[in-house]
Amino acid sequence: MSSPTGAGFIDPSFPNPHGPHDARIVIYGYTPNFALCILGIVLFAVSFFLHSFHLVRYRTWYFAPFSLACVMEVLGYIFRSLSSRKDPYHVIYFVIQYFCIVTAPVFISASIYVCLSKLIGWSTAQGFDTESRRWLNPKLILWGFVACDIAATVAQIAGAALIGSAESDQKSPKVPNDILLAGLAFQTFAFAVFLALLGTFVFQLRRDRNFRSAWTEKASFIFALGSSSILVFLRTIFRLAETSQGVFGHLSSHEVYFGVLEFTPVVMAVWIMVVWHPGRWLPTGPLADHPQSGMSSSLPSVEKAA
């Protein structure tokens, strides 16, 4: 276990090697648990192979970012394990694991945005009135939220890298942490808007009396998609709360919160989408199946795979 000092955290059982890439303290606020790292590597590696299998089987190339997210999680936990066993003071290990673990959910979110866009196109083909609901524009939803995630992630990665640099140079990490906090706040707001949009769409879909039979066909997948979205949002809220406390706040310096509110929600979201993979439930055609795009809104019907 790591112990607090007046200016950060130093692991008494792991002397600082004082190498060229070592900070004076453990930036994590603790030495990462090796067992959690291995569990993360195994769970995300297995989910990568399962998602890749479904990707090829159902030819759902639009869901490829989900597989990429699994790869990034594996890399993140590999570098986190290096921090655990080799050198917890190493700034590069910290920055790479942070980059991978923070960026991976962005690709999960992008895949979720695609799924909603596909659902809107499918519901339109089934007779749901999206033309009078101008906010249900698949392309606008997809690229609008992807752009928000990219901007937020760039700010977060820049902030994390600057925090590592500041600690290595024994400077105050307050400004880098504020940059990181701004990126997380924007990401949290954008995803809250997405959840509100998803919830409104599902609510109106269920209210449509002419859509009840079609709703029954896709209900379990829609709830699975919603559950994954909420789990990703929970993880984002945790990161926001963690960062708002500063570099060595209570949340960031106790790994149990990372395990429960970062690791667990992302693992659950990934595995929910393994079971309810969109290839079994959604059309595989282009995204532009919407009357507002000026293209045909008809989609071939796709039967649920057995």
C-alpha positions as CSV (number, residue, x, y, z in Angstrom):
1,M,0.0,0.0,0.0
2,S,1.2,3.6,-0.6
3,S,1.3,6.1,2.1
4,P,0.6,9.8,1.9
5,T,3.3,12.4,2.4
6,G,3.0,16.2,2.6
7,A,3.6,16.7,-1.1
8,G,2.1,13.6,-2.7
9,F,2.3,9.8,-2.3
10,I,5.4,7.6,-2.0
11,D,5.3,3.9,-1.7
12,P,7.5,2.9,1.2
13,S,7.8,-0.6,-0.2
14,F,8.9,0.6,-3.6
15,P,11.9,3.0,-3.5
16,N,12.0,5.6,-6.2
17,P,14.5,4.6,-8.9
18,H,15.0,8.3,-9.8
19,G,15.3,7.5,-13.4
20,P,15.0,10.1,-16.2
21,H,11.2,9.5,-16.5
22,D,10.4,9.2,-12.8
23,A,8.4,11.7,-10.9
24,R,9.3,12.4,-7.3
25,I,6.0,10.8,-6.2
26,V,3.5,8.2,-7.4
27,I,1.2,10.2,-9.6
28,Y,-1.6,7.7,-9.2
29,G,-1.8,8.4,-5.5
30,Y,-1.3,4.6,-4.9
31,T,0.6,1.8,-6.4
32,P,-1.9,0.1,-8.9
33,N,-3.1,-3.3,-7.8
34,F,-1.5,-6.0,-10.1
35,A,-4.5,-8.4,-9.8
36,L,-6.9,-5.8,-11.1
37,C,-4.5,-5.1,-14.0
38,I,-4.4,-8.7,-15.0
39,L,-8.2,-9.0,-14.7
40,G,-8.6,-6.0,-16.9
41,I,-6.2,-7.4,-19.5
42,V,-8.0,-10.8,-19.6
43,L,-11.5,-9.5,-19.6
44,F,-10.9,-6.9,-22.3
45,A,-8.8,-9.3,-24.4
46,V,-11.5,-11.9,-24.4
47,S,-14.1,-9.3,-25.2
48,F,-12.0,-8.1,-28.1
49,F,-11.9,-11.5,-29.7
50,L,-15.7,-11.9,-29.2
51,H,-16.5,-8.5,-30.6
52,S,-14.1,-9.1,-33.6
53,F,-15.8,-12.5,-34.2
54,H,-19.2,-10.8,-34.3
55,L,-17.8,-8.0,-36.4
56,V,-16.8,-10.4,-39.2
57,R,-19.8,-12.7,-38.8
58,Y,-22.4,-10.0,-39.1
59,R,-20.2,-7.6,-41.2
60,T,-21.0,-4.8,-38.8
61,W,-18.0,-2.7,-39.8
62,Y,-19.6,0.4,-38.2
63,F,-19.1,-1.3,-34.8
64,A,-15.3,-1.7,-35.3
65,P,-14.5,1.2,-32.9
66,F,-15.8,-1.1,-30.1
67,S,-13.1,-3.6,-30.8
68,L,-10.6,-0.8,-30.9
69,A,-11.8,0.3,-27.5
70,C,-11.1,-3.2,-26.1
71,V,-7.6,-3.1,-27.6
72,M,-6.9,0.3,-25.9
73,E,-8.2,-1.0,-22.6
74,V,-5.8,-4.0,-22.8
75,L,-2.9,-1.7,-23.6
76,G,-3.9,0.6,-20.7
77,Y,-4.0,-2.2,-18.2
78,I,-0.7,-3.5,-19.5
79,F,1.0,-0.2,-18.8
80,R,-0.8,0.0,-15.5
81,S,0.6,-3.4,-14.6
82,L,4.1,-2.1,-15.5
83,S,3.5,0.7,-13.0
84,S,2.4,-1.8,-10.5
85,R,5.3,-4.2,-10.8
86,K,8.2,-2.3,-12.4
87,D,8.0,1.4,-11.5
88,P,5.0,3.3,-10.1
89,Y,6.9,6.6,-10.4
90,H,7.4,6.3,-14.2
91,V,5.6,9.2,-15.8
92,I,5.4,7.6,-19.3
93,Y,3.7,4.5,-17.9
94,F,1.2,6.7,-16.2
95,V,0.5,8.9,-19.2
96,I,0.1,5.9,-21.6
97,Q,-2.2,4.0,-19.3
98,Y,-4.3,7.2,-18.7
99,F,-4.4,7.9,-22.4
100,C,-5.6,4.4,-23.3
101,I,-8.1,4.0,-20.4
102,V,-9.6,7.5,-20.9
103,T,-9.7,7.3,-24.7
104,A,-11.2,3.8,-25.0
105,P,-14.7,4.8,-23.7
106,V,-14.8,7.5,-26.5
107,F,-14.8,4.7,-29.1
108,I,-17.4,2.8,-27.1
109,S,-19.5,6.0,-27.1
110,A,-19.0,6.5,-30.9
111,S,-20.3,2.9,-31.4
112,I,-23.3,3.7,-29.3
113,Y,-24.0,6.8,-31.3
114,V,-23.9,4.7,-34.5
115,C,-26.4,2.3,-32.9
116,L,-28.8,5.1,-32.2
117,S,-28.5,6.3,-35.7
118,K,-29.2,2.9,-37.1
119,L,-32.2,2.5,-34.8
120,I,-33.6,5.8,-36.1
121,G,-33.2,4.7,-39.7
122,W,-34.8,1.3,-38.8
123,S,-37.7,3.0,-37.0
124,T,-38.3,5.3,-40.0
125,A,-38.4,2.3,-42.4
126,Q,-40.9,0.7,-40.0
127,G,-43.2,3.7,-40.2
128,F,-42.2,5.7,-37.2
129,D,-42.6,9.5,-38.0
130,T,-39.2,11.0,-37.8
131,E,-39.8,13.6,-40.4
132,S,-41.7,15.8,-38.0
133,R,-39.1,15.2,-35.3
134,R,-36.3,17.2,-36.8
135,W,-33.9,16.4,-33.9
136,L,-33.9,12.7,-34.9
137,N,-31.3,13.2,-37.7
138,P,-28.9,10.2,-37.7
139,K,-25.9,12.0,-39.3
140,L,-26.3,15.0,-37.1
141,I,-26.5,12.9,-33.9
142,L,-23.5,10.7,-34.9
143,W,-21.1,13.3,-36.0
144,G,-22.2,16.0,-33.6
145,F,-21.6,13.8,-30.5
146,V,-18.4,12.3,-32.0
147,A,-17.0,15.8,-32.5
148,C,-17.9,16.7,-28.9
149,D,-16.1,13.5,-27.6
150,I,-13.0,14.3,-29.7
151,A,-12.7,17.8,-28.3
152,A,-13.3,16.6,-24.8
153,T,-10.8,13.8,-25.1
154,V,-8.1,16.1,-26.5
155,A,-8.4,18.4,-23.5
156,Q,-8.3,15.4,-21.1
157,I,-5.2,13.9,-22.7
158,A,-3.4,17.3,-22.8
159,G,-4.3,17.9,-19.1
160,A,-3.1,14.4,-18.1
161,A,0.2,14.8,-20.0
162,L,0.8,18.2,-18.5
163,I,0.1,16.9,-15.0
164,G,2.7,14.3,-15.5
165,S,5.2,16.9,-16.7
166,A,4.4,19.2,-13.9
167,E,4.9,16.5,-11.2
168,S,8.2,15.5,-12.9
169,D,9.4,19.1,-12.8
170,Q,8.1,19.6,-9.3
171,K,5.6,22.3,-10.4
172,S,2.0,22.9,-9.4
173,P,-0.4,20.7,-11.4
174,K,-3.4,23.0,-10.8
175,V,-3.6,24.5,-14.3
176,P,-3.2,21.1,-16.1
177,N,-5.8,19.7,-13.8
178,D,-8.2,22.5,-14.7
179,I,-7.7,21.7,-18.4
180,L,-8.5,18.1,-17.6
181,L,-11.5,19.1,-15.6
182,A,-12.8,21.3,-18.4
183,G,-12.6,18.4,-20.9
184,L,-14.4,16.1,-18.5
185,A,-17.1,18.6,-17.7
186,F,-17.8,19.2,-21.4
187,Q,-17.9,15.4,-22.1
188,T,-20.3,14.8,-19.2
189,F,-22.6,17.6,-20.4
190,A,-22.5,16.3,-24.0
191,F,-23.3,12.7,-23.0
192,A,-26.1,13.8,-20.7
193,V,-27.6,15.5,-23.7
194,F,-27.2,12.3,-25.7
195,L,-28.9,10.3,-22.9
196,A,-31.8,12.7,-22.8
197,L,-32.1,12.4,-26.6
198,L,-32.0,8.6,-26.4
199,G,-34.5,8.5,-23.6
200,T,-36.9,10.8,-25.5
201,F,-36.6,8.7,-28.6
202,V,-37.3,5.5,-26.8
203,F,-40.2,7.0,-24.9
204,Q,-41.9,8.3,-28.1
205,L,-41.2,5.0,-29.8
206,R,-43.0,3.1,-27.0
207,R,-46.0,5.6,-27.1
208,D,-46.6,5.0,-30.8
209,R,-49.5,2.5,-30.9
210,N,-48.7,1.6,-34.5
211,F,-45.2,0.6,-33.5
212,R,-45.9,-1.9,-30.7
213,S,-45.1,-5.1,-32.7
214,A,-41.9,-3.6,-34.1
215,W,-41.0,-2.3,-30.6
216,T,-41.3,-5.8,-29.2
217,E,-38.8,-7.1,-31.8
218,K,-36.1,-4.7,-30.7
219,A,-36.9,-3.9,-27.1
220,S,-34.3,-6.1,-25.4
221,F,-31.5,-4.6,-27.6
222,I,-32.7,-1.0,-27.0
223,F,-32.6,-1.6,-23.2
224,A,-29.2,-3.2,-23.5
225,L,-28.0,-0.2,-25.5
226,G,-29.5,2.1,-22.9
227,S,-27.8,0.2,-20.1
228,S,-24.4,0.4,-21.7
229,S,-24.9,4.1,-22.2
230,I,-25.8,4.7,-18.6
231,L,-22.7,2.7,-17.5
232,V,-20.5,4.8,-19.7
233,F,-22.1,7.9,-18.3
234,L,-21.6,6.7,-14.7
235,R,-17.9,6.3,-15.4
236,T,-17.7,9.8,-16.9
237,I,-19.4,11.3,-13.8
238,F,-16.8,9.5,-11.6
239,R,-14.0,10.9,-13.6
240,L,-15.5,14.4,-13.3
241,A,-15.9,14.1,-9.6
242,E,-12.4,12.6,-9.2
243,T,-10.8,15.4,-11.2
244,S,-12.7,18.2,-9.4
245,Q,-11.0,17.2,-6.1
246,G,-7.6,17.8,-7.6
247,V,-4.6,15.6,-8.4
248,F,-4.4,14.0,-4.9
249,G,-8.1,14.1,-3.9
250,H,-9.8,11.3,-2.0
251,L,-11.3,9.7,-5.1
252,S,-8.1,9.7,-7.2
253,S,-5.8,8.5,-4.3
254,H,-8.0,5.4,-3.4
255,E,-8.0,2.7,-6.1
256,V,-11.2,1.1,-4.8
257,Y,-13.1,4.0,-6.5
258,F,-11.2,3.4,-9.8
259,G,-12.1,-0.3,-9.6
260,V,-15.8,0.2,-8.8
261,L,-16.6,3.3,-10.9
262,E,-14.1,3.1,-13.8
263,F,-13.1,-0.5,-14.3
264,T,-16.5,-2.2,-13.5
265,P,-18.9,0.1,-15.5
266,V,-16.7,-0.2,-18.7
267,V,-16.3,-3.9,-18.3
268,M,-20.1,-4.3,-17.9
269,A,-20.8,-2.0,-20.9
270,V,-18.4,-4.0,-23.1
271,W,-19.8,-7.4,-22.1
272,I,-23.5,-6.3,-22.4
273,M,-22.7,-5.4,-26.1
274,V,-21.1,-8.8,-26.6
275,V,-24.3,-10.5,-25.6
276,W,-26.6,-8.0,-27.4
277,H,-24.3,-7.3,-30.3
278,P,-26.0,-5.0,-32.8
279,G,-25.2,-7.4,-35.7
280,R,-28.1,-9.5,-34.5
281,W,-30.5,-6.6,-34.2
282,L,-29.7,-3.8,-36.6
283,P,-29.6,-3.2,-40.4
284,T,-26.1,-3.2,-41.9
285,G,-26.8,-0.6,-44.6
286,P,-25.5,3.0,-44.8
287,L,-26.4,5.6,-42.1
288,A,-28.1,8.0,-44.5
289,D,-31.4,6.3,-44.3
290,H,-33.4,9.3,-43.1
291,P,-35.9,11.6,-44.9
292,Q,-34.1,14.7,-43.8
293,S,-30.9,13.6,-45.6
294,G,-32.7,13.8,-48.9
295,M,-32.1,10.1,-49.5
296,S,-34.5,7.2,-49.4
297,S,-35.6,6.2,-45.9
298,S,-36.4,2.6,-46.7
299,L,-34.2,-0.1,-45.3
300,P,-34.3,-3.8,-46.0
301,S,-35.9,-5.7,-43.2
302,V,-33.3,-7.6,-41.2
303,E,-34.4,-10.6,-39.2
304,K,-33.0,-11.2,-35.8
305,A,-30.4,-14.0,-35.9
306,A,-31.2,-17.0,-34.0
